[in-house]
């Protein structure tokens, strides 16, 4: 099933099941417990990020070709960082380049996002996918200057500015996606395909990531895991290609769709 989250005409956030003809049927109940798809047509005033996360866990350097382009050693264990919930942005809404805490090196990163549907702790990789509600597209927007030089050795500062975690446009349930390690994934910048690869290049696949992240740690329903980006990021280009106001960024993942956001400068949003 394809699930959207939206504001209705009364300003209430709701979920709906997206239909093949572009309409949507309203969902009643708790997405993480018990819910039903009604026959009532959803009145979508504005589409939201398809999930309101309980936490966002990011994985760095998780594609072999990306590690090569950044001249980084392949990690022995997943490299974990966190993004604040403030960073979530809706489909079609702007990515905002910071100006108060200014960055001139804001980068794009197409990523497959995993949404945990059932709480899990110490889950084995063999059973990890049983705890997945579904998948969506993500853009792990990153201010490289704050991530790599001004962040005191931590990545979080450069990863968690407002709007730096666009999600969407829909959540596709695990049964429809199938193998998360066999999906085409791409970034289009102003129509140019700048990243185009496959999730099969992940160093740590989705089951391994869930096994690792749930080790001695409870992953709550609504946890979003950003699984890393393939090669082709702006930082690794010659010369580097940083996001600028007026840019249009599209994240495209097979079986999920296209997440589109435009870029503005802080104060213009």
Secondary structure, DSSP 8 states (H G I E B T S, - for coil): -EEEEEE-TTS-EEEEEE-TTS-EEEEEE-TTS-EEEEEEE---SEEE-S---SEEEEEES-BHHHHHHTT----SS-EEEEE-GGGEE-TTS-EEE-TTTT-S-EE--EEEEEEE-S-BSS--TTTGGGGEEEEEEEEE-EEHHHHHTSSTT-SHHHH-STT-EEEEEEEEEHHHH--TTS-EEEEEETTEEEEEEEGGGBSS-HHHHHHHHTTTS-B-TTEEEE----S--GGGSSS-----TT-EEEEEETTTEEEEEEEEETT--
